Amino acid sequence: MNIDLMRRLCEVPGIPGREERVRALIEKEIKGLFDETRVDAMGSLIATRKARAAGGRKRSGTAKKILVAAHMDEIGFYVRHVDDRGFLWLNPAGGFDPRNLFSRRVLVITEGGDLEGVLNPGGKPIHISSDAERSKVPGTEEFFVDLGRDAADVKKRVQIGDYLVMHEPFLDLPQCVVSKAIDNRFACWLAIESIRSLVRSKAPHACDIVVAFTTQEEVGLRGASVAANAAGADIGIGLDVNLACDTPGVPDTQRVTKQGDGAAIMVQDSSMISDVTLVREFCTLAKKKRIPHQRAILPRGGQDGAAIQRAGQGARCIALGAGTRYIHTVTEMADKRDLKAARDLLTAYLAGA
């Protein structure tokens, strides 16, 4: 598997509304894989591969259209205020659990370059705080960034609207990968690697395949809504991580997926109910190809497939992904076996579509 691509995708910064660095990386990576590429008004990268006959030749005539959506954005913060002491105060872009934000290293992206800093909440350190003060979990509005620079230098470099992401190294462990932004650079990796496999095999496919690397999913499926309305797809596939709560402290009844059990075929989440025929087709194909897979229902959370499902005259839709532990933290963890299974299943489906 191309773990280096996953590393590069995860490490590049890009929050809702500021996905341009991620898009630039993907544009370079997909050269030669698609017949057409364009960037829409929302900043989503739309890549189209026309239907193919045997041997990789383009089919003539009108074909049905499959829209595959993978969002580029990760959760992060915008700078909303720079105070007189040079501390940066923030506004979230995406959902954070403040319990995971203590004592984090961050990267602040400015027009003049990237600045490293630290993220902490206001308040007293453990040595001088009371029991009550130590037990309080602050809200996201109480966190600030310290750049380790004097105030004049900070104000010269940072302006309102600059953004920041968590700044932690990608880990390639024996069985898993760990990083910030696996949600949802995994899906970008999955889309690229599946199309790459399709191209290399010269497999025929009767449908036009449109891959939308979308923007602003973490704040409401915004990029996917625009892309889906423009595409007018017959079938939609939302690619995203799925919860793997197969860890201590979570009952088995709430684990959603189990790492190592294969690709996650989403039946229902809070944004969409998958088309039952597509669920059956994916499961049947996985069994036929001996690809490990599992069905999943996510009580809370959504993905770009929901925007495709409701766009225009509507489309039959499904969501596909891989169980990921510790989502929306800097320790997001995905099992390599599940990544491979998701890639193999998506490739097989597109080849037969």
Secondary structure, DSSP 8 states (H G I E B T S, - for coil): --HHHHHHHHHS---TT--HHHHHHHHHHTTTT-SEEEE-TTS-EEEEE--B-GGG-B--S---EEEEEEE----EEEEEEE-TTS-EEEEEES---GGG-TTEEEEEEETTEEEEEEEEESS--GGG--HHHHH----GGGEEEE-SS-HHHHHHH--TT-EEEE----EE-SSEEEETTHHHHHHHHHHHHHHHHHHHHT--BSSEEEEEEES-GGGTSHHHHHHHHHH--SEEEEEEEEEB--STTS-GGG-BS-TTS-EEEEEE-SS-B--HHHHHHHHHHHHHTT--EEEEE-SS---THHHHHHSTT--EEEEEEEEEESTTSTTEEEEHHHHHHHHHHHHHHHHH-
